């Protein structure tokens, strides 16, 4: 009895696609800067799912996909820190985080 059954690659691709398009819809539909940032993070996580899934099925004894996923997570953490700092400054300046209300960016 095999307790560690593998998830088929098709399921992983479908999961990555669904997560990516949920993130894309969050970026395109919502006008709040924080939800747009969360949508970008979801898209990056979908890329990580695909990196790990394709690495597991194409090169099962190598870890390049896992290393790429770690690099993407590090870049996403840096991007999130910078984006949150920008969102805080925009909120202090305009008292809103809505993209439509922030129409003038000057010092």
Residue pairs with C-beta under 8 A, 6 or more apart in sequence:
9 53
9 54
9 57
12 49
12 50
12 53
13 50
13 53
15 49
16 46
16 47
16 49
16 50
16 53
17 46
19 42
19 43
19 45
19 46
19 49
20 42
20 43
20 46
20 47
22 39
22 42
23 38
23 39
23 40
23 41
23 42
23 43
23 45
23 46
24 39
24 43
25 39
26 35
26 36
26 38
26 39
26 42
27 36
27 39
27 40
27 43
30 36
30 39
31 98
31 99
31 100
32 97
32 98
32 99
33 83
33 87
33 90
33 97
33 98
33 99
33 102
34 87
34 97
36 99
37 80
37 83
37 84
37 87
40 79
40 83
41 76
41 80
44 72
44 73
44 75
44 76
45 76
47 72
48 69
48 72
48 73
51 65
51 66
51 68
51 69
51 72
52 65
52 66
52 69
53 65
54 65
55 62
55 63
55 64
55 65
55 66
55 68
56 65
59 65
87 97
90 97
90 102
91 97
94 101
94 102
96 102
